[in-house]
Amino acid sequence: MQQPAVPELAHTHTRPIHWVATASAVAGVVALSSVLQPNPATAAQAAGPENKPAPAITAPPDPAGVDFPLECGPVRALVVKKASGDLDGDGKPETVAVVHCDAPMGTPPDAVYVITRAADTGAPRLVATLVDPKDRRTVTDFAVRDGAVLATLLGYSSSAVPSCCPDTKDSAKWQWKDDAFVRSTPRGAHAV
């Protein structure tokens, strides 16, 4: 048998204490690196004709900051659905909110409102009512697509129909035309 050129060293055999020491050292390096951070980058690109700033992207308005024109008595107005998109083609998103009174029982009617940002303050503000709660409608399918608001509305054929059991179903689509939201599907188009 041939002897190795380098003699075997006693400290090359790992023992549990070696693993503990290694784990402690790694944990120390990780902790220290989270405290010590590099300075922020200061490089800048030279402005030129091909370097144009990216357009400012504004967030859609939040319906939580809007007072909706609902008469809810002792309960509050509740936003149950919302969707955002550029509805008027100005490059800034609007938010469409489905809102009803937070009634403890029953099926309160929904309202559909369009919210935009005020030009001077940027605060959310109500600009249109697409569905009035006085119409006694419940919104089911709801979306904003390709600059249009799409919804399925459940309703009642007469005031004698109980609120629990809508008996009509309409598809609705609203688009911004000539400075107003225009509904392109007629009311009462489909019945259940």
Backbone as JSON Lines, residues from 0, in Angstrom:
{"i":0,"aa":"M","n":[0.83,-1.17,0.0],"ca":[0.0,0.0,0.0],"c":[0.87,1.23,0.0]}
{"i":1,"aa":"Q","n":[0.47,2.21,-0.81],"ca":[1.26,3.42,-0.94],"c":[0.78,4.45,0.06]}
{"i":2,"aa":"Q","n":[1.66,5.14,0.69],"ca":[1.34,6.17,1.67],"c":[1.05,7.48,0.94]}
{"i":3,"aa":"P","n":[0.02,8.27,1.43],"ca":[-0.25,9.57,0.79],"c":[0.91,10.52,0.98]}
{"i":4,"aa":"A","n":[1.05,11.44,0.01],"ca":[2.14,12.41,0.06],"c":[1.96,13.38,1.21]}
{"i":5,"aa":"V","n":[0.68,13.67,1.55],"ca":[0.42,14.59,2.65],"c":[-0.14,13.76,3.8]}
{"i":6,"aa":"P","n":[0.42,13.94,4.99],"ca":[-0.1,13.16,6.11],"c":[-1.5,13.62,6.48]}
{"i":7,"aa":"E","n":[-2.31,12.72,6.99],"ca":[-3.67,13.03,7.42],"c":[-3.62,13.94,8.63]}
{"i":8,"aa":"L","n":[-4.43,15.03,8.58],"ca":[-4.42,16.0,9.67],"c":[-5.62,15.75,10.58]}
{"i":9,"aa":"A","n":[-5.42,15.94,11.85],"ca":[-6.49,15.68,12.81],"c":[-7.62,16.69,12.68]}
{"i":10,"aa":"H","n":[-7.34,17.93,12.27],"ca":[-8.38,18.96,12.21],"c":[-9.24,18.89,10.95]}
{"i":11,"aa":"T","n":[-9.0,17.95,10.05],"ca":[-9.8,17.82,8.84],"c":[-11.02,16.95,9.05]}
{"i":12,"aa":"H","n":[-11.19,16.35,10.18],"ca":[-12.37,15.55,10.47],"c":[-13.43,16.46,11.1]}
{"i":13,"aa":"T","n":[-14.62,16.53,10.48],"ca":[-15.66,17.43,11.0],"c":[-16.34,16.81,12.2]}
{"i":14,"aa":"R","n":[-16.65,17.68,13.12],"ca":[-17.38,17.29,14.32],"c":[-18.55,18.27,14.47]}
{"i":15,"aa":"P","n":[-19.54,17.96,15.29],"ca":[-20.69,18.87,15.44],"c":[-20.29,20.29,15.8]}
{"i":16,"aa":"I","n":[-19.25,20.49,16.56],"ca":[-18.84,21.85,16.93],"c":[-18.41,22.66,15.71]}
{"i":17,"aa":"H","n":[-17.86,21.97,14.7],"ca":[-17.45,22.68,13.48],"c":[-18.69,23.22,12.74]}
{"i":18,"aa":"W","n":[-19.74,22.42,12.69],"ca":[-20.96,22.85,12.02],"c":[-21.61,24.02,12.76]}
{"i":19,"aa":"V","n":[-21.58,23.98,14.08],"ca":[-22.14,25.08,14.88],"c":[-21.35,26.36,14.62]}
{"i":20,"aa":"A","n":[-20.02,26.24,14.58],"ca":[-19.19,27.42,14.34],"c":[-19.44,27.99,12.94]}
{"i":21,"aa":"T","n":[-19.6,27.12,11.94],"ca":[-19.85,27.58,10.58],"c":[-21.22,28.28,10.48]}
{"i":22,"aa":"A","n":[-22.23,27.67,11.08],"ca":[-23.57,28.27,11.06],"c":[-23.57,29.62,11.76]}
{"i":23,"aa":"S","n":[-22.85,29.75,12.86],"ca":[-22.77,31.03,13.58],"c":[-22.08,32.09,12.74]}
{"i":24,"aa":"A","n":[-21.03,31.71,12.05],"ca":[-20.3,32.66,11.2],"c":[-21.19,33.14,10.05]}
{"i":25,"aa":"V","n":[-21.91,32.23,9.4],"ca":[-22.8,32.61,8.3],"c":[-23.91,33.54,8.8]}
{"i":26,"aa":"A","n":[-24.49,33.21,9.95],"ca":[-25.54,34.05,10.51],"c":[-25.0,35.45,10.83]}
{"i":27,"aa":"G","n":[-23.79,35.54,11.31],"ca":[-23.19,36.84,11.6],"c":[-22.99,37.66,10.34]}
{"i":28,"aa":"V","n":[-22.54,37.02,9.27],"ca":[-22.33,37.73,8.0],"c":[-23.67,38.22,7.44]}
{"i":29,"aa":"V","n":[-24.7,37.39,7.49],"ca":[-26.02,37.8,7.0],"c":[-26.56,38.96,7.81]}
{"i":30,"aa":"A","n":[-26.44,38.9,9.13],"ca":[-26.92,40.0,9.99],"c":[-26.17,41.28,9.71]}
{"i":31,"aa":"L","n":[-24.87,41.19,9.55],"ca":[-24.06,42.38,9.3],"c":[-24.37,42.96,7.92]}
{"i":32,"aa":"S","n":[-24.63,42.11,6.92],"ca":[-24.92,42.63,5.58],"c":[-26.28,43.31,5.52]}
{"i":33,"aa":"S","n":[-27.21,42.93,6.41],"ca":[-28.5,43.62,6.42],"c":[-28.41,44.99,7.05]}
{"i":34,"aa":"V","n":[-27.39,45.21,7.89],"ca":[-27.19,46.52,8.53],"c":[-26.39,47.44,7.62]}
{"i":35,"aa":"L","n":[-25.37,46.9,7.01],"ca":[-24.52,47.7,6.13],"c":[-25.04,47.6,4.7]}
{"i":36,"aa":"Q","n":[-25.48,48.72,4.15],"ca":[-26.0,48.76,2.8],"c":[-25.13,49.68,1.95]}
{"i":37,"aa":"P","n":[-25.01,49.41,0.66],"ca":[-24.23,50.31,-0.2],"c":[-24.97,51.63,-0.39]}
{"i":38,"aa":"N","n":[-24.21,52.65,-0.75],"ca":[-24.8,53.95,-1.04],"c":[-25.68,53.85,-2.28]}
{"i":39,"aa":"P","n":[-26.71,54.7,-2.39],"ca":[-27.56,54.65,-3.57],"c":[-26.78,55.02,-4.83]}
{"i":40,"aa":"A","n":[-27.21,54.49,-5.95],"ca":[-26.56,54.77,-7.23],"c":[-26.75,56.23,-7.6]}
{"i":41,"aa":"T","n":[-25.72,56.82,-8.17],"ca":[-25.8,58.23,-8.54],"c":[-25.62,58.47,-10.03]}
{"i":42,"aa":"A","n":[-25.48,57.42,-10.8],"ca":[-25.27,57.59,-12.24],"c":[-26.55,58.12,-12.88]}
{"i":43,"aa":"A","n":[-26.39,58.97,-13.87],"ca":[-27.54,59.52,-14.59],"c":[-27.25,59.48,-16.07]}
{"i":44,"aa":"Q","n":[-28.3,59.34,-16.86],"ca":[-28.14,59.35,-18.3],"c":[-28.25,60.78,-18.81]}
{"i":45,"aa":"A","n":[-27.47,61.05,-19.82],"ca":[-27.53,62.37,-20.43],"c":[-28.85,62.5,-21.18]}
{"i":46,"aa":"A","n":[-29.47,63.68,-21.04],"ca":[-30.72,63.93,-21.74],"c":[-30.44,64.12,-23.21]}
{"i":47,"aa":"G","n":[-31.23,63.53,-24.03],"ca":[-31.05,63.66,-25.47],"c":[-32.4,63.51,-26.14]}
{"i":48,"aa":"P","n":[-32.43,63.67,-27.45],"ca":[-33.71,63.59,-28.14],"c":[-34.34,62.2,-28.04]}
{"i":49,"aa":"E","n":[-33.52,61.14,-27.91],"ca":[-34.1,59.81,-27.83],"c":[-34.48,59.41,-26.41]}
{"i":50,"aa":"N","n":[-34.05,60.17,-25.4],"ca":[-34.36,59.86,-24.01],"c":[-35.5,60.74,-23.52]}
{"i":51,"aa":"K","n":[-36.7,60.25,-23.66],"ca":[-37.87,61.0,-23.2],"c":[-38.34,60.4,-21.89]}
{"i":52,"aa":"P","n":[-38.79,61.22,-20.96],"ca":[-39.29,60.65,-19.7],"c":[-40.55,59.82,-19.95]}
{"i":53,"aa":"A","n":[-40.65,58.75,-19.17],"ca":[-41.83,57.89,-19.29],"c":[-43.07,58.67,-18.84]}
{"i":54,"aa":"P","n":[-44.22,58.43,-19.46],"ca":[-45.43,59.14,-19.03],"c":[-45.78,58.76,-17.6]}
{"i":55,"aa":"A","n":[-46.29,59.73,-16.87],"ca":[-46.67,59.49,-15.48],"c":[-47.88,58.57,-15.44]}
{"i":56,"aa":"I","n":[-47.77,57.53,-14.65],"ca":[-48.89,56.6,-14.5],"c":[-49.59,56.94,-13.2]}
{"i":57,"aa":"T","n":[-50.85,57.26,-13.32],"ca":[-51.6,57.59,-12.11],"c":[-52.42,56.38,-11.7]}
{"i":58,"aa":"A","n":[-52.53,56.22,-10.42],"ca":[-53.32,55.12,-9.89],"c":[-54.8,55.46,-10.05]}
{"i":59,"aa":"P","n":[-55.63,54.45,-10.23],"ca":[-57.06,54.72,-10.32],"c":[-57.57,55.29,-9.0]}
{"i":60,"aa":"P","n":[-58.58,56.14,-9.05],"ca":[-59.1,56.72,-7.81],"c":[-59.7,55.65,-6.9]}
{"i":61,"aa":"D","n":[-59.51,55.83,-5.61],"ca":[-60.02,54.89,-4.61],"c":[-61.42,55.3,-4.19]}
{"i":62,"aa":"P","n":[-62.41,54.43,-4.35],"ca":[-63.78,54.81,-3.98],"c":[-63.97,54.99,-2.47]}
{"i":63,"aa":"A","n":[-63.0,54.58,-1.67],"ca":[-63.14,54.73,-0.21],"c":[-63.2,56.2,0.2]}
{"i":64,"aa":"G","n":[-62.69,57.1,-0.61],"ca":[-62.69,58.51,-0.26],"c":[-63.86,59.3,-0.82]}
{"i":65,"aa":"V","n":[-64.91,58.63,-1.26],"ca":[-66.04,59.3,-1.91],"c":[-67.29,59.18,-1.03]}
{"i":66,"aa":"D","n":[-68.03,60.29,-0.93],"ca":[-69.35,60.25,-0.28],"c":[-70.38,59.96,-1.36]}
{"i":67,"aa":"F","n":[-70.94,58.77,-1.32],"ca":[-71.92,58.37,-2.33],"c":[-73.3,58.91,-1.96]}
{"i":68,"aa":"P","n":[-74.1,59.29,-2.95],"ca":[-75.42,59.87,-2.67],"c":[-76.48,58.78,-2.38]}
{"i":69,"aa":"L","n":[-76.2,57.98,-1.37],"ca":[-77.14,56.94,-0.96],"c":[-77.74,57.31,0.38]}
{"i":70,"aa":"E","n":[-79.01,57.03,0.55],"ca":[-79.66,57.24,1.84],"c":[-79.72,55.89,2.54]}
{"i":71,"aa":"C","n":[-78.76,55.68,3.46],"ca":[-78.62,54.37,4.1],"c":[-79.11,54.36,5.55]}
{"i":72,"aa":"G","n":[-79.6,55.47,6.04],"ca":[-80.07,55.49,7.43],"c":[-78.92,55.22,8.39]}
{"i":73,"aa":"P","n":[-79.11,54.29,9.34],"ca":[-78.06,54.06,10.34],"c":[-76.88,53.21,9.85]}
{"i":74,"aa":"V","n":[-76.98,52.62,8.66],"ca":[-75.87,51.81,8.14],"c":[-75.07,52.63,7.14]}
{"i":75,"aa":"R","n":[-73.93,52.11,6.76],"ca":[-73.04,52.85,5.86],"c":[-73.14,52.32,4.43]}
{"i":76,"aa":"A","n":[-72.66,53.11,3.48],"ca":[-72.58,52.66,2.09],"c":[-71.38,51.72,1.97]}
{"i":77,"aa":"L","n":[-71.56,50.65,1.2],"ca":[-70.54,49.62,1.07],"c":[-70.2,49.42,-0.4]}
{"i":78,"aa":"V","n":[-68.91,49.52,-0.75],"ca":[-68.46,49.24,-2.11],"c":[-68.31,47.72,-2.22]}
{"i":79,"aa":"V","n":[-69.15,47.09,-3.04],"ca":[-69.14,45.64,-3.15],"c":[-68.33,45.13,-4.34]}
{"i":80,"aa":"K","n":[-68.16,45.95,-5.36],"ca":[-67.35,45.6,-6.53],"c":[-66.75,46.88,-7.07]}
{"i":81,"aa":"K","n":[-65.57,46.74,-7.67],"ca":[-64.98,47.9,-8.35],"c":[-64.08,47.4,-9.47]}
{"i":82,"aa":"A","n":[-63.96,48.23,-10.49],"ca":[-63.09,47.94,-11.62],"c":[-62.58,49.27,-12.16]}
{"i":83,"aa":"S","n":[-61.4,49.25,-12.75],"ca":[-60.8,50.49,-13.24],"c":[-60.38,50.35,-14.69]}
{"i":84,"aa":"G","n":[-60.34,51.48,-15.36],"ca":[-59.88,51.55,-16.74],"c":[-60.08,52.95,-17.27]}
{"i":85,"aa":"D","n":[-59.44,53.25,-18.39],"ca":[-59.59,54.58,-19.0],"c":[-60.88,54.57,-19.82]}
{"i":86,"aa":"L","n":[-61.89,55.23,-19.32],"ca":[-63.2,55.23,-19.96],"c":[-63.4,56.37,-20.94]}
{"i":87,"aa":"D","n":[-62.69,57.49,-20.74],"ca":[-62.91,58.66,-21.59],"c":[-61.75,58.95,-22.54]}
{"i":88,"aa":"G","n":[-60.74,58.07,-22.57],"ca":[-59.65,58.23,-23.52],"c":[-58.63,59.29,-23.18]}
{"i":89,"aa":"D","n":[-58.6,59.77,-21.94],"ca":[-57.64,60.81,-21.57],"c":[-56.32,60.25,-21.05]}
{"i":90,"aa":"G","n":[-56.18,58.93,-21.02],"ca":[-54.95,58.31,-20.55],"c":[-54.89,58.11,-19.05]}
{"i":91,"aa":"K","n":[-55.92,58.52,-18.34],"ca":[-55.97,58.38,-16.89],"c":[-57.12,57.43,-16.52]}
{"i":92,"aa":"P","n":[-56.87,56.51,-15.6],"ca":[-57.93,55.55,-15.27],"c":[-59.04,56.14,-14.41]}
{"i":93,"aa":"E","n":[-60.24,55.67,-14.67],"ca":[-61.39,55.96,-13.81],"c":[-61.71,54.67,-13.06]}
{"i":94,"aa":"T","n":[-62.45,54.79,-11.97],"ca":[-62.91,53.63,-11.22],"c":[-64.42,53.6,-11.28]}
{"i":95,"aa":"V","n":[-64.96,52.42,-11.54],"ca":[-66.41,52.22,-11.53],"c":[-66.69,51.36,-10.31]}
{"i":96,"aa":"A","n":[-67.61,51.83,-9.45],"ca":[-67.89,51.14,-8.2],"c":[-69.36,50.74,-8.12]}
{"i":97,"aa":"V","n":[-69.59,49.5,-7.68],"ca":[-70.93,49.02,-7.38],"c":[-71.1,49.19,-5.87]}
{"i":98,"aa":"V","n":[-72.11,49.96,-5.47],"ca":[-72.27,50.34,-4.07],"c":[-73.71,50.08,-3.63]}
{"i":99,"aa":"H","n":[-73.86,49.62,-2.39],"ca":[-75.2,49.55,-1.8],"c":[-75.09,49.77,-0.29]}
{"i":100,"aa":"C","n":[-76.24,49.96,0.34],"ca":[-76.26,50.14,1.79],"c":[-75.94,48.81,2.45]}
{"i":101,"aa":"D","n":[-75.16,48.87,3.49],"ca":[-74.73,47.66,4.21],"c":[-75.85,47.18,5.13]}
{"i":102,"aa":"A","n":[-76.94,46.73,4.54],"ca":[-78.12,46.29,5.29],"c":[-77.84,44.94,5.96]}
{"i":103,"aa":"P","n":[-78.28,44.76,7.2],"ca":[-78.03,43.5,7.88],"c":[-78.82,42.33,7.32]}
{"i":104,"aa":"M","n":[-79.88,42.59,6.6],"ca":[-80.65,41.52,5.99],"c":[-81.33,42.02,4.74]}
{"i":105,"aa":"G","n":[-81.76,41.11,3.9],"ca":[-82.42,41.49,2.66],"c":[-81.42,41.72,1.55]}
{"i":106,"aa":"T","n":[-81.9,42.19,0.42],"ca":[-81.07,42.47,-0.74],"c":[-81.2,43.94,-1.08]}
{"i":107,"aa":"P","n":[-80.3,44.78,-0.57],"ca":[-80.41,46.2,-0.89],"c":[-80.07,46.43,-2.37]}
{"i":108,"aa":"P","n":[-80.72,47.38,-3.01],"ca":[-80.43,47.65,-4.43],"c":[-79.03,48.24,-4.6]}
{"i":109,"aa":"D","n":[-78.44,47.93,-5.73],"ca":[-77.11,48.45,-6.05],"c":[-77.2,49.75,-6.82]}
{"i":110,"aa":"A","n":[-76.15,50.53,-6.7],"ca":[-75.93,51.71,-7.53],"c":[-74.58,51.52,-8.2]}
{"i":111,"aa":"V","n":[-74.41,52.08,-9.38],"ca":[-73.13,52.01,-10.09],"c":[-72.69,53.44,-10.36]}
{"i":112,"aa":"Y","n":[-71.5,53.78,-9.84],"ca":[-70.97,55.14,-9.95],"c":[-69.62,55.12,-10.66]}
{"i":113,"aa":"V","n":[-69.33,56.2,-11.39],"ca":[-68.03,56.4,-12.03],"c":[-67.29,57.47,-11.23]}
{"i":114,"aa":"I","n":[-66.04,57.16,-10.89],"ca":[-65.22,58.05,-10.07],"c":[-63.95,58.39,-10.84]}
{"i":115,"aa":"T","n":[-63.58,59.66,-10.8],"ca":[-62.34,60.11,-11.42],"c":[-61.57,60.94,-10.4]}
{"i":116,"aa":"R","n":[-60.43,61.46,-10.8],"ca":[-59.66,62.33,-9.91],"c":[-59.91,63.78,-10.29]}
{"i":117,"aa":"A","n":[-60.08,64.64,-9.28],"ca":[-60.24,66.07,-9.53],"c":[-58.95,66.61,-10.15]}
{"i":118,"aa":"A","n":[-59.08,67.43,-11.17],"ca":[-57.9,67.94,-11.88],"c":[-57.03,68.79,-10.98]}
{"i":119,"aa":"D","n":[-57.62,69.56,-10.08],"ca":[-56.83,70.49,-9.26],"c":[-56.21,69.81,-8.03]}
{"i":120,"aa":"T","n":[-56.93,68.9,-7.37],"ca":[-56.42,68.32,-6.13],"c":[-56.03,66.85,-6.27]}
{"i":121,"aa":"G","n":[-56.53,66.16,-7.28],"ca":[-56.25,64.74,-7.42],"c":[-57.12,63.86,-6.52]}
{"i":122,"aa":"A","n":[-58.02,64.48,-5.77],"ca":[-58.9,63.73,-4.88],"c":[-59.96,63.0,-5.7]}
{"i":123,"aa":"P","n":[-60.4,61.81,-5.25],"ca":[-61.45,61.1,-5.99],"c":[-62.77,61.85,-5.91]}
{"i":124,"aa":"R","n":[-63.47,61.89,-7.04],"ca":[-64.78,62.55,-7.06],"c":[-65.73,61.8,-7.98]}
{"i":125,"aa":"L","n":[-66.99,61.82,-7.62],"ca":[-68.04,61.15,-8.36],"c":[-68.4,62.0,-9.58]}
{"i":126,"aa":"V","n":[-68.44,61.35,-10.78],"ca":[-68.76,62.11,-11.99],"c":[-69.99,61.6,-12.72]}
{"i":127,"aa":"A","n":[-70.42,60.36,-12.42],"ca":[-71.6,59.84,-13.13],"c":[-72.26,58.73,-12.32]}
{"i":128,"aa":"T","n":[-73.58,58.63,-12.49],"ca":[-74.35,57.53,-11.92],"c":[-74.88,56.71,-13.09]}
{"i":129,"aa":"L","n":[-74.45,55.46,-13.19],"ca":[-74.9,54.6,-14.28],"c":[-76.16,53.83,-13.9]}
{"i":130,"aa":"V","n":[-76.25,53.4,-12.65],"ca":[-77.43,52.72,-12.14],"c":[-77.84,53.41,-10.86]}
{"i":131,"aa":"D","n":[-79.06,53.89,-10.8],"ca":[-79.59,54.55,-9.6],"c":[-80.2,53.5,-8.69]}
{"i":132,"aa":"P","n":[-79.97,53.58,-7.38],"ca":[-80.57,52.58,-6.49],"c":[-82.09,52.59,-6.49]}
{"i":133,"aa":"K","n":[-82.69,53.7,-6.92],"ca":[-84.15,53.77,-7.0],"c":[-84.71,52.83,-8.08]}
{"i":134,"aa":"D","n":[-83.84,52.36,-8.99],"ca":[-84.26,51.43,-10.03],"c":[-84.4,50.0,-9.51]}
{"i":135,"aa":"R","n":[-84.01,49.75,-8.26],"ca":[-84.1,48.43,-7.61],"c":[-83.4,47.35,-8.42]}
{"i":136,"aa":"R","n":[-82.14,47.58,-8.75],"ca":[-81.35,46.62,-9.53],"c":[-80.26,46.01,-8.65]}
{"i":137,"aa":"T","n":[-79.89,44.77,-8.97],"ca":[-78.75,44.11,-8.34],"c":[-77.76,43.8,-9.45]}
{"i":138,"aa":"V","n":[-76.5,44.17,-9.27],"ca":[-75.47,43.97,-10.28],"c":[-74.79,42.63,-10.02]}
{"i":139,"aa":"T","n":[-74.75,41.78,-11.06],"ca":[-74.05,40.51,-10.91],"c":[-72.73,40.58,-11.68]}
{"i":140,"aa":"D","n":[-72.68,40.12,-12.91],"ca":[-71.44,40.2,-13.69],"c":[-71.09,41.66,-13.91]}
{"i":141,"aa":"F","n":[-69.81,42.0,-13.71],"ca":[-69.41,43.4,-13.75],"c":[-67.95,43.49,-14.19]}
{"i":142,"aa":"A","n":[-67.65,44.37,-15.15],"ca":[-66.27,44.52,-15.63],"c":[-66.12,45.84,-16.36]}
{"i":143,"aa":"V","n":[-64.88,46.29,-16.47],"ca":[-64.51,47.4,-17.33],"c":[-63.56,46.81,-18.36]}
{"i":144,"aa":"R","n":[-63.96,46.88,-19.65],"ca":[-63.17,46.31,-20.74],"c":[-63.22,47.22,-21.95]}
{"i":145,"aa":"D","n":[-62.05,47.46,-22.53],"ca":[-61.96,48.23,-23.79],"c":[-62.71,49.55,-23.72]}
{"i":146,"aa":"G","n":[-62.58,50.26,-22.6],"ca":[-63.21,51.56,-22.46],"c":[-64.7,51.53,-22.23]}
{"i":147,"aa":"A","n":[-65.24,50.38,-21.88],"ca":[-66.69,50.25,-21.65],"c":[-66.95,49.59,-20.29]}
{"i":148,"aa":"V","n":[-68.07,49.94,-19.7],"ca":[-68.53,49.32,-18.46],"c":[-69.58,48.29,-18.84]}
{"i":149,"aa":"L","n":[-69.37,47.04,-18.42],"ca":[-70.28,45.95,-18.73],"c":[-70.86,45.41,-17.43]}
{"i":150,"aa":"A","n":[-72.16,45.15,-17.42],"ca":[-72.8,44.63,-16.22],"c":[-74.03,43.82,-16.59]}
{"i":151,"aa":"T","n":[-74.35,42.88,-15.71],"ca":[-75.63,42.18,-15.78],"c":[-76.46,42.67,-14.61]}
{"i":152,"aa":"L","n":[-77.68,43.11,-14.92],"ca":[-78.55,43.71,-13.91],"c":[-79.76,42.82,-13.68]}
{"i":153,"aa":"L","n":[-79.96,42.45,-12.43],"ca":[-81.17,41.72,-12.06],"c":[-82.17,42.73,-11.54]}
{"i":154,"aa":"G","n":[-83.43,42.57,-11.91],"ca":[-84.45,43.54,-11.49],"c":[-85.8,42.89,-11.33]}
{"i":155,"aa":"Y","n":[-86.83,43.73,-11.35],"ca":[-88.18,43.3,-11.04],"c":[-89.14,43.83,-12.1]}
{"i":156,"aa":"S","n":[-90.05,42.98,-12.5],"ca":[-91.02,43.38,-13.53],"c":[-92.1,44.3,-12.97]}
{"i":157,"aa":"S","n":[-92.32,44.26,-11.65],"ca":[-93.29,45.16,-11.02],"c":[-92.91,45.34,-9.56]}
{"i":158,"aa":"S","n":[-93.55,46.31,-8.93],"ca":[-93.26,46.56,-7.5],"c":[-93.83,45.46,-6.62]}
{"i":159,"aa":"A","n":[-94.69,44.59,-7.16],"ca":[-95.26,43.49,-6.39],"c":[-94.29,42.32,-6.21]}
{"i":160,"aa":"V","n":[-93.22,42.28,-7.03],"ca":[-92.24,41.2,-6.92],"c":[-91.37,41.45,-5.69]}
{"i":161,"aa":"P","n":[-91.24,40.46,-4.79],"ca":[-90.45,40.67,-3.57],"c":[-88.97,40.87,-3.88]}
{"i":162,"aa":"S","n":[-88.28,41.62,-3.01],"ca":[-86.87,41.95,-3.21],"c":[-85.97,40.72,-3.23]}
{"i":163,"aa":"C","n":[-86.43,39.63,-2.66],"ca":[-85.61,38.43,-2.64],"c":[-85.49,37.76,-3.99]}
{"i":164,"aa":"C","n":[-86.43,38.04,-4.86],"ca":[-86.58,37.2,-6.05],"c":[-86.69,38.01,-7.34]}
{"i":165,"aa":"P","n":[-85.59,38.57,-7.83],"ca":[-85.66,39.33,-9.08],"c":[-86.15,38.44,-10.21]}
{"i":166,"aa":"D","n":[-86.96,39.02,-11.1],"ca":[-87.51,38.22,-12.19],"c":[-87.14,38.75,-13.58]}
{"i":167,"aa":"T","n":[-86.24,39.74,-13.65],"ca":[-85.74,40.2,-14.95],"c":[-84.21,40.22,-14.91]}
{"i":168,"aa":"K","n":[-83.64,40.1,-16.1],"ca":[-82.18,40.11,-16.23],"c":[-81.82,40.89,-17.48]}
{"i":169,"aa":"D","n":[-81.03,41.94,-17.32],"ca":[-80.61,42.79,-18.44],"c":[-79.1,42.8,-18.54]}
{"i":170,"aa":"S","n":[-78.59,42.83,-19.77],"ca":[-77.18,43.09,-20.01],"c":[-77.05,44.56,-20.31]}
{"i":171,"aa":"A","n":[-76.06,45.19,-19.72],"ca":[-75.89,46.63,-19.93],"c":[-74.45,46.94,-20.32]}
{"i":172,"aa":"K","n":[-74.3,47.92,-21.19],"ca":[-72.97,48.38,-21.61],"c":[-73.03,49.9,-21.74]}
{"i":173,"aa":"W","n":[-72.09,50.57,-21.05],"ca":[-72.01,52.02,-21.11],"c":[-70.66,52.41,-21.69]}
{"i":174,"aa":"Q","n":[-70.67,53.42,-22.58],"ca":[-69.44,53.97,-23.14],"c":[-69.52,55.48,-23.13]}
{"i":175,"aa":"W","n":[-68.35,56.11,-23.04],"ca":[-68.24,57.55,-23.04],"c":[-68.36,58.06,-24.47]}
{"i":176,"aa":"K","n":[-69.41,58.84,-24.74],"ca":[-69.62,59.43,-26.07],"c":[-70.19,60.83,-25.89]}
{"i":177,"aa":"D","n":[-69.61,61.78,-26.59],"ca":[-70.1,63.16,-26.57],"c":[-70.27,63.69,-25.14]}
{"i":178,"aa":"D","n":[-69.24,63.51,-24.31],"ca":[-69.19,64.02,-22.93],"c":[-70.25,63.44,-22.01]}
{"i":179,"aa":"A","n":[-70.68,62.2,-22.26],"ca":[-71.64,61.53,-21.38],"c":[-71.49,60.02,-21.53]}
{"i":180,"aa":"F","n":[-71.92,59.29,-20.52],"ca":[-71.96,57.83,-20.61],"c":[-73.27,57.44,-21.26]}
{"i":181,"aa":"V","n":[-73.17,56.69,-22.36],"ca":[-74.33,56.29,-23.13],"c":[-74.5,54.78,-23.0]}
{"i":182,"aa":"R","n":[-75.7,54.38,-22.64],"ca":[-76.0,52.95,-22.53],"c":[-76.38,52.44,-23.92]}
{"i":183,"aa":"S","n":[-75.68,51.39,-24.36],"ca":[-75.9,50.89,-25.71],"c":[-76.82,49.67,-25.75]}
{"i":184,"aa":"T","n":[-77.22,49.14,-24.62],"ca":[-78.18,48.05,-24.61],"c":[-79.46,48.53,-23.96]}
{"i":185,"aa":"P","n":[-80.58,48.23,-24.56],"ca":[-81.85,48.75,-24.01],"c":[-82.22,48.11,-22.7]}
{"i":186,"aa":"R","n":[-82.96,48.85,-21.9],"ca":[-83.47,48.3,-20.65],"c":[-84.51,47.22,-20.96]}
{"i":187,"aa":"G","n":[-84.54,46.19,-20.13],"ca":[-85.53,45.14,-20.34],"c":[-85.25,44.25,-21.53]}
{"i":188,"aa":"A","n":[-83.97,44.14,-21.92],"ca":[-83.65,43.37,-23.12],"c":[-83.89,41.88,-22.93]}
{"i":189,"aa":"H","n":[-83.68,41.36,-21.73],"ca":[-83.87,39.93,-21.47],"c":[-84.69,39.73,-20.21]}
{"i":190,"aa":"A","n":[-85.49,38.72,-20.2],"ca":[-86.25,38.39,-19.0],"c":[-85.83,37.01,-18.51]}
{"i":191,"aa":"V","n":[-85.92,36.8,-17.22],"ca":[-85.53,35.52,-16.63],"c":[-86.67,34.53,-16.78]}
